[in-house]
Amino acid sequence: MNRQKLKKAEQRFLELFPGGFAHPTMKKLGLKHRPEKMTSLAEEAFMQENFQDSAEIVVKMAQLVTRSSMISLFEKPKFKEFALSLSSRDKDILSQGLMNFLYQDEARGFEKMLEVLDLYKLAKWSIITICPFYFRPTKEVFVKPNTTKGIIDYFEIKEIQYHPRPTYQFYQAYRSIINQMKQEVDPSLSPGNAEFCGFLMMAMYNFRLIR
């Protein structure tokens, strides 16, 4: 990773927006994403005891995807249709996958979710990472392909290579790097991983996106 670029980006961001994401401009930009509301919905929906009802968990996943400002308008109806069309068996597998990821064995959970999404040609990074991200926004990462590729290229992260097909190995490595990078800048740049990745994305464009 190019730490010099990261520190320069930090300096420029704080010059433009003292206080980081607590600056009024940043707070206004964040309103459309409703991060606190979405996390509250995810925490309530995916409490461990709720996973006894697989069908309801899948309904809650679809609701979260539909309400998310981070999922494309093209993907939302496809996921809703997918959730409605799933067999009871596939609902069980998808629900168990999410439970495993959140509470037990992350790798196994990721693979279970991927197994079902693959069958319906919905094995996309945005879909498989959105629910864990909202549930644990300061640990998990939302993998948006163009942003993720841009961050890896711009900050010269040589340890990993992006691939369109989701894998737990990449997710785990990318998450680790993002959480490590957060430790090297002012905490005001990372109230959550969405904000921190937003900061990294803005740095890629020399902050022109927010002027």
Long-range contacts (C-beta under 8 A, 24 or more apart in sequence): 1-155, 1-156, 1-157, 1-158, 1-159, 1-177, 1-181, 2-155, 2-156, 3-184, 5-154, 5-155, 5-156, 5-203, 6-155, 6-181, 6-184, 6-185, 7-184, 7-185, 9-199, 9-200, 9-203, 10-185, 10-186, 10-189, 12-203, 12-207, 13-189, 13-199, 13-202, 13-203, 13-207, 14-186, 14-188, 14-189, 16-207, 16-210, 19-188, 20-186, 20-187, 20-188, 20-189, 20-199, 21-188, 21-189, 21-190, 21-191, 21-195, 21-199, 22-188, 22-191, 25-210, 26-195, 29-210, 30-195, 32-69, 33-69, 33-70, 33-194, 34-69, 35-137, 35-192, 35-194, 35-195, 38-64, 38-67, 38-68, 38-134, 39-134, 39-135, 39-137, 41-67, 41-134, 42-131, 42-134, 42-135, 43-135, 46-98, 46-99, 46-102, 46-131, 46-135, 48-99, 48-102, 48-103, 51-95, 51-96, 51-98, 51-99, 54-88, 54-91, 54-92, 54-94, 54-95, 54-96, 55-88, 55-91, 57-91, 57-94, 57-95, 57-98, 57-99, 58-83, 58-86, 58-91, 58-94, 58-95, 59-83, 61-94, 61-98, 61-131, 64-130, 64-131, 64-134, 65-127, 65-130, 65-131, 68-130, 68-134, 70-126, 70-130, 70-142, 70-144, 70-194, 71-126, 71-127, 71-130, 72-126, 75-124, 75-126, 75-127, 78-122, 79-122, 79-127, 82-120, 82-122, 85-120, 86-116, 90-116, 90-119, 98-131, 98-132, 101-132, 102-132, 102-135, 102-136, 106-168, 106-172, 107-168, 107-172, 110-166, 110-168, 110-171, 111-168, 114-166, 123-165, 123-166, 124-166, 125-164, 125-166, 128-166, 129-166, 129-171, 133-193, 133-194, 137-192, 137-193, 137-194, 138-190, 138-191, 138-192, 138-193, 139-175, 139-179, 139-193, 140-175, 140-193, 141-171, 141-174, 141-175, 141-178, 141-193, 141-197, 142-193, 142-194, 142-197, 143-171, 143-174, 144-197, 147-197, 147-200, 147-201, 148-174, 150-201, 150-204, 151-197, 151-200, 151-201, 151-204, 154-200, 154-203, 154-204, 155-181, 155-200
